[in-house]
Amino acid sequence: MATPTPKTSPLLPFSRDAVEEELMKSTGNYTRERIRPKTLPTWLYHYTSMDGVEGVLKSNVIHASNIAFMNDESELEHGVWLVNQTLESFPISMAEPTSIPPSDLLAIESIRYVIRNAQTMLQAYVACFCRVDDLLSQWRAYGASDAAYSMRFSAARLNRQIQPWSLLAPVEYLGHNQVDRAHELIKTIRSALRQFDVQAKDITESNISFVASIVQFPFAIVVLLMKHPAFKEEKEWRLVYGPLFFDEKDRAKVLVKFRRGVAIPYVEIGSVGKDDQPRDIPVRGLRVGPHKDSAMAATGLEHLLTSLNRSDVSVASSTTPLR
């Protein structure tokens, strides 16, 4: 008896509304299953200046800056480069365009579009944390000319409070894991588009830029959670804000601050929940970095905490010697 041929689902008509819905669903599932961590550390540390400490404690919000304005541009470049390398090694990328199914070609060209325009197109926002307390490299980065501080956060409470808006996840430093993530993202986008009856006539600049505008959100998340292995001692975690996770009505207003004469777009995360009730940003400790006046700085922090009625926050000084 002949084996019956398995039935295949008919392709869906190509329409922008349907494509957007499917891509958002598929990439959202990918992010939850492959990126969102299953477990959290007890504490996360945010290294910053005195202005940063004062701002978080007084406003009860965390600033997440636009990824195009990060302190080190090479961090974004590394992730974009790796996704590009992974895409170009994909078998479908190396074939002649005329031999590639139109749905696959649309996926490839849309990802290439994001790669070419990453610096201006990616619209995610990020705040950085570290799993390691009292880390010398972080003190050097934030205390070159003045006192530096670390803020100790309860990771579980932070994740619970910001989850409706944001993703809190560890940075990946291992090269093969980074390639796997990029590979899975490309496959997810390709699989979503293969459900549609994409024709050669649909491969237009307009449709490519449209698909790119959707996939740039998960693309940004993937590249933001990659760093060169040389930085692995930081054990960095990142709080990423991106529209993939939010309803239109819940999106934070983009604000602007100035740093070294440059306007930096940022969003405030954590001040108000969906029920419009204040959210407590769970700072549980402060540490003064290596400094000639560390005792005075610690005393100043205690006065600040008293003025804000924050007896739940402890103060300590770095055990790293000043050099």
C-alpha angles and dihedrals in degrees: 000000000000117000109248115245110248114248117245123209114249115254117259120243111263109252129150095232093053093043092050092049093049095045092049091049095045097045090043090055090047091053094048095045101038106025111028107088120241093212135029133213117246094243138022124193129214116199115209148133128278089264089056093050092048092046095053095044096046100040097034091222137107119227115227112193127213108266092233088065100051118140091248115041091192090072091067092039092057094056094044091049092050094050089049092051091048092049094049091051091053109112092232091054092058096050125094109273091236091059095050118094109252093241091055091046090052090052093049096046093046092054090046088052090056091047093051093048100033096122093060103021105053108092104183125122127216143195118190131224136174132217091215124079123210094014115176096213091055093049089052092049096050103029104050094127106006142021116302127206139197124214118210115216132188100242095204094051092043091052093046093051100044099035097099088062108023151031121238110197143146124261115248115229103171111098098217091050090050090052090049091053093049091046092051092048092052091047091049092053092045093049092050092053093045088070090070133075095243114180129198089253089061093064094094131141088247094055093042092054090045094055089042090055089059100041093046089081098062089034090058092049092052096048093043090057094055127085135168112272090242088077097051094113088071092065087204127198123193134208105214124194116197136152090244087082102043146069115236092251092054098052113119119239113256111239132185131230130176126240122176090343095308125115109235119197112220143160130223113235128193108018101107132021130214088272089057090244120135116262121216111230098221102234106162103169145016128206128195113222124229107301138146090240098040094133091054091046091052091050089050090053091052090054090049091051092048091052089052094045091240102145088149091073119084126209127216138161128235118267089209110109118244113246 
